[in-house]
Amino acid sequence: MRLRPRLRRVSSLRATFTLSFAAVAAVVTVLVGVLSYSAAARLVRVDQQTVFAGVVRDLQQQVRERALSPEDYASSDQGGPRGELMGSGPTDVQVLGPGGELVDEGSPALPVRTRDRGTADEAVAGRTVEHATVALGDDRYRVATVALGDGRGAVQVAQEFSDTEDLLRELQQRTVLLEAAVVVSAGLFGWWLARRMTRRLVRLAGAAEDVARTGRLSIQVPVTGRDEVGRLGRSFDRMLVRLAQSEEDQRRLVQDAGHELRTPLTSLRTNISLLRRIDEFPASVREELVADLAQEARELTDLVNELVDLAAGQSSTEPVQRVALADIVEDVVAAARRRTGREVVARAHGDTTVAGRVGALQRAVSNLVENAAKFDRGWTGVIEVVVTGPDAGVSGTEAERRSAGGDGGAGSDSDSDGDGDGHGTVRVEVRDRGPGIADPDLIRVFDRFYRAPAARSLPGSGLGLSIVREVATAHGGEPFAFRRVGGGTVIGFTVGAGAVQKR
């Protein structure tokens, strides 16, 4: 039953194409047939009329130039006047004497009318009376009567045209049959062509309906050809891949968020259950309980806020604009100094202008600085934020990375190796002198909710660096992290020079 709507739509499309193709073929065929028949019929009729008019002129010339009698035309002599007329074409000749008396009957016999008798008595040779149509049984003739002059009589000449009309009618019938055959052939060819053209569309429509019916995004999409249908298939396939990836990202986010939310919620429920007996506890225990509740509430708030930021980063509607990344870093550094009281400095090298979303880039840089300040507690070193443009040459951090033997984590490609010449990429680095990140944790610090064992006692949700990765990927770049020579960490991301990816 579910196939009926699909078949009905397909049948409608094929029928529409077939009928359209047949209609166009019919119009063209009928138009060509009518014009061809009209032209051919006109040429034949004009030719016949021209031949008959020539016979009449020859007859008029004969009677005017020579004094001919009815007997001259009654003679069957091939060299006589009658023979000359008969040689001009298929012409029937009948001779009339004075008063219209029949001297030599034609074959077939032509009717002699009053006007024809009057012409036979004409004194002027060459006077002519024409009859456009004379019916003799089933045949039709053109008849002209030419006077011999001086009342000697007249000569009637006739030309049959009904056989030509029969031939033209047969031609007309054959033309109609041929047109009908062409229209039917065009319809069959149109149906075959429509079936061939819509075959891939049918498969593509089937795949789309299967996705709508089952909700599965892993359905195989038929992709063949390089025409518009092939492009549509490839675009639809890419769309399904992106939707499947988005669905998987949402599923993992929900699972990870649910897992992370259990810990603070469990702690909150435990502490809230203890509030019923708070009067039984000493003052120090009550203060510790209230402080623990406040801390868990703050962590839960931070986790929810970062989840919201992460989701907003995946589907941001913020417009893309040209912006100097160095200016964003200056604003973030100034805010970090006020909040943390730490010494945070910013440096820029080269042109740091990129196409991006200002809010997302600001959130990524802010997360990196806050992460450095959080894990750099107890240290008095300066937190450095360095922005390097593609035209700035080799950065000093590249030497540090190679000396440390690090692989650059996620940023070890040729476009993210810290040398600033990554084919048009701009690089943001946050350098600190804290305890650093252990080598096994370097490749996982950008995973959602991942927290190194040494950092699990510190506040945080494990989403800050994940947001950095999302922002970097959306801007055509990638994150990186490696240990710093002399202690500490270099962590950051690159931004590509191309257009921001739609997410």
C-alpha positions as CSV (number, residue, x, y, z in Angstrom):
1,M,0.0,0.0,0.0
2,R,2.8,2.4,0.8
3,L,4.1,2.1,-2.8
4,R,0.9,3.5,-4.3
5,P,1.6,7.2,-3.6
6,R,5.1,6.8,-5.0
7,L,3.9,4.9,-8.1
8,R,1.1,7.4,-8.6
9,R,3.6,10.3,-8.5
10,V,6.0,8.5,-10.7
11,S,3.3,7.6,-13.1
12,S,2.0,11.2,-13.2
13,L,5.5,12.5,-13.9
14,R,6.1,9.9,-16.7
15,A,2.6,10.5,-18.1
16,T,3.1,14.2,-18.1
17,F,6.4,13.9,-19.8
18,T,5.0,11.4,-22.3
19,L,1.9,13.5,-23.1
20,S,4.0,16.6,-23.4
21,F,6.5,15.0,-25.8
22,A,3.6,13.5,-27.8
23,A,1.8,16.8,-27.9
24,V,4.8,18.7,-29.1
25,A,5.5,16.0,-31.7
26,A,1.8,16.2,-32.8
27,V,1.8,19.9,-33.2
28,V,5.0,19.9,-35.1
29,T,4.0,17.0,-37.3
30,V,0.5,18.4,-38.0
31,L,2.0,21.8,-38.8
32,V,4.6,20.3,-41.1
33,G,2.1,17.9,-42.7
34,V,-0.5,20.7,-43.4
35,L,2.1,23.1,-44.8
36,S,3.6,20.4,-47.0
37,Y,0.3,19.1,-48.3
38,S,-0.9,22.7,-49.0
39,A,2.2,23.5,-50.8
40,A,2.2,20.3,-52.9
41,A,-1.5,20.6,-53.7
42,R,-1.1,24.2,-54.7
43,L,1.8,23.4,-57.0
44,V,-0.1,20.6,-58.7
45,R,-3.2,22.6,-59.2
46,V,-1.3,25.6,-60.5
47,D,0.6,23.4,-62.8
48,Q,-2.5,21.9,-64.3
49,Q,-4.2,25.3,-64.7
50,T,-1.0,26.6,-66.4
51,V,-1.0,23.7,-68.8
52,F,-4.7,24.2,-69.7
53,A,-4.3,27.9,-70.1
54,G,-1.4,27.2,-72.5
55,V,-3.6,24.9,-74.6
56,V,-6.3,27.6,-74.7
57,R,-3.8,30.2,-75.8
58,D,-2.4,27.9,-78.5
59,L,-5.9,27.4,-79.8
60,Q,-6.7,31.1,-79.8
61,Q,-3.4,31.8,-81.7
62,Q,-4.3,29.1,-84.3
63,V,-7.8,30.5,-85.1
64,R,-6.6,34.1,-85.2
65,E,-3.6,33.4,-87.5
66,R,-5.4,31.1,-89.9
67,A,-8.9,30.9,-91.3
68,L,-9.7,27.4,-90.0
69,S,-13.0,25.5,-90.5
70,P,-14.6,22.9,-88.3
71,E,-13.4,20.2,-90.7
72,D,-9.8,21.1,-90.0
73,Y,-10.2,20.2,-86.4
74,A,-12.4,17.2,-87.1
75,S,-9.5,15.6,-89.0
76,S,-7.4,13.2,-87.0
77,D,-4.3,14.1,-89.0
78,Q,-1.4,14.3,-86.6
79,G,0.1,17.2,-88.4
80,G,-3.1,19.2,-88.5
81,P,-4.4,21.8,-85.9
82,R,-6.0,19.2,-83.8
83,G,-2.8,17.2,-83.6
84,E,-1.0,20.3,-82.5
85,L,-3.5,20.8,-79.6
86,M,-3.4,17.2,-78.6
87,G,0.4,17.3,-78.4
88,S,0.3,20.1,-75.9
89,G,-1.0,17.7,-73.2
90,P,-3.9,15.4,-72.3
91,T,-6.7,17.4,-73.9
92,D,-10.1,16.4,-75.1
93,V,-11.3,18.2,-78.3
94,Q,-14.9,18.6,-79.5
95,V,-15.8,20.5,-82.7
96,L,-19.0,22.6,-83.2
97,G,-20.3,23.9,-86.5
98,P,-22.4,27.0,-87.1
99,G,-25.2,27.5,-84.5
100,G,-23.4,25.1,-82.2
101,E,-24.2,22.0,-84.3
102,L,-22.0,19.1,-83.2
103,V,-19.5,18.2,-85.9
104,D,-17.0,16.0,-84.1
105,E,-17.9,14.6,-80.7
106,G,-15.3,14.5,-78.1
107,S,-14.3,11.6,-75.9
108,P,-16.1,11.9,-73.6
109,A,-18.8,14.1,-75.2
110,L,-18.8,17.6,-73.8
111,P,-22.0,19.4,-73.0
112,V,-23.0,22.2,-75.4
113,R,-24.6,25.1,-73.6
114,T,-26.2,28.3,-74.8
115,R,-23.1,30.3,-74.4
116,D,-21.1,27.7,-76.3
117,R,-23.6,28.0,-79.2
118,G,-23.4,31.7,-79.1
119,T,-19.6,31.5,-79.3
120,A,-19.9,29.3,-82.4
121,D,-21.7,32.1,-84.2
122,E,-19.2,34.7,-83.2
123,A,-17.7,36.8,-86.0
124,V,-14.4,37.5,-84.2
125,A,-12.0,34.6,-84.1
126,G,-10.6,33.8,-80.7
127,R,-13.5,34.8,-78.6
128,T,-13.5,32.4,-75.6
129,V,-16.0,31.1,-73.0
130,E,-14.5,29.1,-70.1
131,H,-16.3,26.8,-67.7
132,A,-14.3,26.2,-64.5
133,T,-16.1,23.0,-63.6
134,V,-18.1,20.6,-65.7
135,A,-19.3,17.3,-64.3
136,L,-19.3,14.3,-66.6
137,G,-20.4,11.4,-64.5
138,D,-18.0,11.1,-61.6
139,D,-15.3,13.1,-63.4
140,R,-14.7,16.8,-63.3
141,Y,-13.4,18.9,-66.3
142,R,-12.3,22.4,-67.2
143,V,-13.9,23.4,-70.5
144,A,-13.1,26.3,-72.8
145,T,-14.9,27.1,-76.1
146,V,-13.0,29.2,-78.7
147,A,-14.8,30.8,-81.7
148,L,-13.4,30.1,-85.2
149,G,-14.8,33.4,-86.4
150,D,-17.2,34.5,-89.2
151,G,-19.9,32.2,-87.6
152,R,-18.0,29.1,-88.9
153,G,-18.3,27.4,-85.5
154,A,-16.1,26.8,-82.4
155,V,-13.7,24.3,-80.9
156,Q,-14.1,23.0,-77.3
157,V,-11.1,21.9,-75.4
158,A,-11.4,20.1,-72.0
159,Q,-9.0,19.0,-69.2
160,E,-9.9,16.4,-66.6
161,F,-8.8,17.4,-63.0
162,S,-10.8,15.0,-60.8
163,D,-8.1,12.4,-61.1
164,T,-5.6,14.9,-59.7
165,E,-8.0,15.7,-56.9
166,D,-8.3,12.0,-56.2
167,L,-4.6,11.8,-56.1
168,L,-4.4,14.8,-53.7
169,R,-7.0,13.2,-51.4
170,E,-5.0,10.0,-51.3
171,L,-2.0,12.1,-50.5
172,Q,-4.0,13.8,-47.7
173,Q,-5.1,10.5,-46.2
174,R,-1.5,9.2,-46.3
175,T,-0.3,12.4,-44.7
176,V,-2.9,12.0,-41.9
177,L,-1.9,8.4,-41.3
178,L,1.8,9.3,-41.3
179,E,1.1,12.1,-38.8
180,A,-0.8,9.6,-36.6
181,A,2.0,7.1,-36.8
182,V,4.5,9.8,-35.9
183,V,2.5,11.0,-32.9
184,V,2.1,7.4,-31.6
185,S,5.8,6.8,-32.2
186,A,6.6,10.1,-30.4
187,G,4.4,9.0,-27.5
188,L,6.1,5.7,-27.2
189,F,9.6,7.3,-27.5
190,G,8.6,9.9,-24.9
191,W,7.4,7.2,-22.5
192,W,10.7,5.3,-23.0
193,L,12.7,8.5,-22.6
194,A,10.7,9.6,-19.5
195,R,11.2,6.2,-18.0
196,R,14.9,6.4,-18.6
197,M,15.2,9.9,-17.3
198,T,13.1,9.3,-14.2
199,R,14.7,6.0,-13.2
200,R,17.3,7.6,-11.0
201,L,14.7,10.1,-9.7
202,V,12.5,7.2,-8.7
203,R,15.4,5.5,-6.8
204,L,16.3,8.8,-5.2
205,A,12.6,9.4,-4.2
206,G,12.5,5.9,-2.8
207,A,15.5,6.6,-0.7
208,A,14.0,9.8,0.6
209,E,10.7,8.1,1.4
210,D,12.5,5.3,3.2
211,V,14.4,7.9,5.3
212,A,11.1,9.7,6.1
213,R,9.3,6.4,6.9
214,T,12.0,4.7,9.0
215,G,14.0,7.7,10.3
216,R,17.2,5.9,9.5
217,L,19.9,8.2,8.0
218,S,22.2,5.3,7.0
219,I,20.1,4.4,3.9
220,Q,22.2,4.0,0.8
221,V,21.5,6.8,-1.7
222,P,22.0,5.9,-5.4
223,V,24.5,8.4,-6.8
224,T,25.3,8.0,-10.6
225,G,25.9,10.4,-13.4
226,R,27.3,13.9,-13.6
227,D,24.1,15.7,-14.6
228,E,21.6,17.5,-12.4
229,V,20.1,14.3,-11.1
230,G,23.6,13.0,-10.2
231,R,24.3,16.3,-8.4
232,L,21.0,16.1,-6.6
233,G,21.9,12.5,-5.5
234,R,25.3,13.5,-4.2
235,S,23.9,16.5,-2.4
236,F,21.2,14.4,-0.8
237,D,23.9,11.8,0.3
238,R,26.1,14.5,1.8
239,M,23.1,15.9,3.6
240,L,22.3,12.5,5.1
241,V,25.9,12.1,6.2
242,R,25.8,15.5,7.9
243,L,22.5,14.8,9.5
244,A,23.7,11.4,10.7
245,Q,26.8,13.0,12.1
246,S,24.7,15.7,13.8
247,E,22.4,13.0,15.2
248,E,25.4,11.1,16.5
249,D,26.9,14.2,18.1
250,Q,23.6,15.0,19.8
251,R,23.3,11.4,21.1
252,R,26.8,11.5,22.5
253,L,26.3,14.9,24.0
254,V,23.1,13.8,25.7
255,Q,24.7,10.6,27.0
256,D,27.8,12.4,28.2
257,A,25.8,15.3,29.7
258,G,23.5,12.8,31.5
259,H,26.5,11.0,32.9
260,E,28.1,14.2,34.1
261,L,24.9,15.6,35.6
262,R,24.4,12.5,37.8
263,T,27.4,13.4,40.0
264,P,26.3,16.9,41.1
265,L,22.7,15.9,41.2
266,T,23.4,12.9,43.4
267,S,25.5,15.0,45.7
268,L,22.8,17.6,45.9
269,R,20.1,15.0,46.7
270,T,22.3,13.6,49.5
271,N,23.0,17.0,51.0
272,I,19.4,18.1,50.7
273,S,18.3,15.0,52.6
274,L,20.7,16.0,55.3
275,L,19.1,19.4,55.6
276,R,16.2,17.8,57.5
277,R,18.5,17.0,60.3
278,I,20.7,20.2,60.1
279,D,19.7,21.2,63.6
280,E,21.3,18.0,65.0
281,F,24.7,18.9,63.5
282,P,27.4,21.0,65.0
283,A,27.9,24.5,63.6
284,S,31.0,23.5,61.7
285,V,29.2,20.6,60.0
286,R,26.3,22.9,59.1
287,E,28.7,25.4,57.5
288,E,30.4,22.6,55.6
289,L,27.1,21.3,54.4
290,V,25.9,24.7,53.1
291,A,29.3,25.4,51.5
292,D,29.1,22.0,49.7
293,L,25.6,22.7,48.5
294,A,26.7,26.1,47.2
295,Q,29.7,24.5,45.4
296,E,27.6,21.8,43.8
297,A,25.0,24.3,42.7
298,R,27.8,26.4,41.1
299,E,29.2,23.4,39.3
300,L,25.8,22.4,38.1
301,T,25.2,25.9,36.9
302,D,28.6,26.0,35.1
303,L,27.9,22.6,33.5
304,V,24.5,23.7,32.2
305,N,25.9,27.0,30.9
306,E,28.7,25.2,29.1
307,L,26.3,22.7,27.6
308,V,24.3,25.7,26.3
309,D,27.4,27.3,24.9
310,L,28.4,24.0,23.2
311,A,25.0,23.5,21.6
312,A,25.0,27.2,20.5
313,G,28.5,26.7,19.0
314,Q,27.2,23.8,16.9
315,S,24.2,25.6,15.4
316,S,25.2,29.3,15.7
317,T,23.3,31.8,13.6
318,E,25.8,34.5,14.3
319,P,26.8,36.3,11.1
320,V,30.2,35.8,9.6
321,Q,32.4,38.9,9.3
322,R,36.0,39.9,8.7
323,V,37.6,40.5,12.1
324,A,41.1,41.0,13.5
325,L,41.7,38.0,15.8
326,A,44.3,40.1,17.7
327,D,41.5,42.6,18.8
328,I,39.4,39.7,20.2
329,V,42.4,38.4,22.1
330,E,43.1,41.9,23.6
331,D,39.5,42.1,24.9
332,V,39.6,38.6,26.4
333,V,43.0,39.3,28.0
334,A,41.8,42.5,29.6
335,A,38.7,40.7,31.0
336,A,40.9,37.8,32.3
337,R,43.2,40.3,34.2
338,R,40.2,41.8,36.0
339,R,38.6,38.4,36.9
340,T,41.7,36.4,37.9
341,G,44.2,39.1,39.1
342,R,46.8,37.2,37.1
343,E,49.3,38.7,34.8
344,V,48.0,37.9,31.3
345,V,49.7,39.4,28.3
346,A,48.8,39.4,24.6
347,R,51.1,39.5,21.6
348,A,50.3,39.6,17.9
349,H,52.5,38.8,14.9
350,G,51.5,39.6,11.3
351,D,48.0,40.0,9.8
352,T,45.5,38.2,12.0
353,T,42.4,39.1,10.0
354,V,40.0,36.2,9.5
355,A,36.4,35.5,8.4
356,G,34.5,34.2,11.4
357,R,31.9,34.6,14.1
358,V,33.1,37.1,16.7
359,G,31.2,35.6,19.7
360,A,32.3,32.0,19.0
361,L,36.0,33.0,18.6
362,Q,35.8,35.1,21.8
363,R,34.3,32.2,23.7
364,A,37.1,29.9,22.4
365,V,39.9,32.2,23.4
366,S,38.3,32.9,26.8
367,N,38.0,29.2,27.6
368,L,41.7,28.7,26.8
369,V,42.7,31.6,29.1
370,E,40.4,30.5,31.9
371,N,41.7,26.9,31.6
372,A,45.3,28.2,31.9
373,A,44.5,30.3,34.9
374,K,42.6,27.4,36.6
375,F,45.4,24.9,36.2
376,D,48.2,27.4,36.8
377,R,47.1,28.0,40.5
378,G,50.0,28.4,42.9
379,W,52.3,29.6,40.0
380,T,53.2,33.2,39.5
381,G,54.3,32.9,35.9
382,V,52.9,35.0,33.2
383,I,50.1,33.6,31.0
384,E,50.9,34.6,27.4
385,V,48.4,34.7,24.6
386,V,50.1,34.8,21.2
387,V,48.3,35.4,17.8
388,T,50.3,34.6,14.7
389,G,49.3,35.4,11.2
390,P,50.3,33.5,8.1
391,D,52.8,36.2,7.1
392,A,54.6,36.4,10.4
393,G,57.3,33.7,9.8
394,V,58.4,31.0,12.2
395,S,57.2,31.3,15.8
396,G,59.3,30.5,18.8
397,T,56.8,27.9,19.9
398,E,57.7,25.6,17.0
399,A,61.2,25.1,18.4
400,E,59.7,24.4,21.8
401,R,57.4,21.8,20.5
402,R,60.1,20.0,18.6
403,S,62.5,20.2,21.5
404,A,59.9,18.8,23.8
405,G,59.4,15.8,21.5
406,G,55.7,16.4,21.3
407,D,53.6,15.6,18.3
408,G,51.5,18.7,18.7
409,G,48.4,16.7,19.6
410,A,45.5,17.5,17.4
411,G,47.5,20.3,15.8
412,S,50.4,18.4,14.3
413,D,49.5,18.9,10.7
414,S,51.3,21.1,8.3
415,D,48.7,23.7,8.7
416,S,49.0,23.8,12.5
417,D,52.6,23.3,13.4
418,G,53.1,26.7,15.0
419,D,55.1,28.2,12.2
420,G,52.5,30.6,11.1
421,D,52.8,29.7,7.5
422,G,50.0,27.1,7.4
423,H,48.8,28.1,4.0
424,G,46.7,31.1,5.2
425,T,45.9,30.0,8.7
426,V,46.0,32.2,11.8
427,R,47.2,30.6,15.0
428,V,46.2,31.4,18.6
429,E,48.4,30.0,21.4
430,V,48.0,30.2,25.2
431,R,51.2,29.5,27.0
432,D,51.6,29.0,30.8
433,R,54.2,27.7,33.2
434,G,51.8,25.5,35.2
435,P,52.2,21.8,36.0
436,G,51.6,20.9,32.4
437,I,49.6,18.1,30.8
438,A,50.7,14.5,30.9
439,D,51.5,13.0,27.5
440,P,48.6,10.4,27.6
441,D,46.2,13.2,28.3
442,L,47.4,15.5,25.4
443,I,45.4,13.7,22.8
444,R,42.2,13.7,24.9
445,V,42.0,17.1,26.4
446,F,39.6,18.3,23.7
447,D,37.1,15.4,24.2
448,R,33.8,16.3,25.8
449,F,33.7,15.9,29.6
450,Y,37.2,14.5,29.7
451,R,39.2,15.5,32.7
452,A,42.7,14.4,33.5
453,P,43.1,12.5,36.7
454,A,45.2,15.3,38.2
455,A,42.4,17.8,37.5
456,R,39.3,16.0,38.7
457,S,39.5,17.6,42.1
458,L,39.4,21.1,40.5
459,P,36.1,22.8,39.5
460,G,35.0,22.4,35.9
461,S,32.9,20.3,33.6
462,G,35.3,19.2,31.0
463,L,33.5,21.1,28.3
464,G,35.6,24.2,27.9
465,L,38.2,22.7,25.6
466,S,35.6,20.8,23.7
467,I,34.0,24.1,22.9
468,V,37.4,25.3,21.6
469,R,37.5,22.3,19.3
470,E,34.0,22.9,18.0
471,V,34.8,26.6,17.3
472,A,38.1,25.8,15.6
473,T,36.5,23.1,13.4
474,A,33.7,25.4,12.4
475,H,36.2,28.0,11.3
476,G,38.3,25.6,9.1
477,G,41.0,25.0,11.7
478,E,41.8,22.6,14.5
479,P,43.0,22.6,18.1
480,F,46.4,21.6,19.4
481,A,48.2,21.1,22.7
482,F,51.7,20.1,23.7
483,R,54.1,20.4,26.7
484,R,56.2,23.5,26.9
485,V,60.0,23.3,27.3
486,G,60.9,24.3,30.9
487,G,57.4,23.3,32.2
488,G,53.9,24.3,31.4
489,T,51.6,23.9,28.4
490,V,51.0,25.5,25.0
491,I,47.4,25.0,24.0
492,G,45.4,26.7,21.3
493,F,43.8,26.5,17.9
494,T,44.1,27.6,14.3
495,V,41.6,29.4,12.1
496,G,41.5,28.8,8.4
497,A,41.5,31.6,5.8
498,G,38.5,30.1,3.9
499,A,34.8,30.5,4.6
500,V,33.3,29.4,7.9
501,Q,31.7,26.0,7.7
502,K,28.0,25.8,8.1
503,R,27.1,23.6,11.1
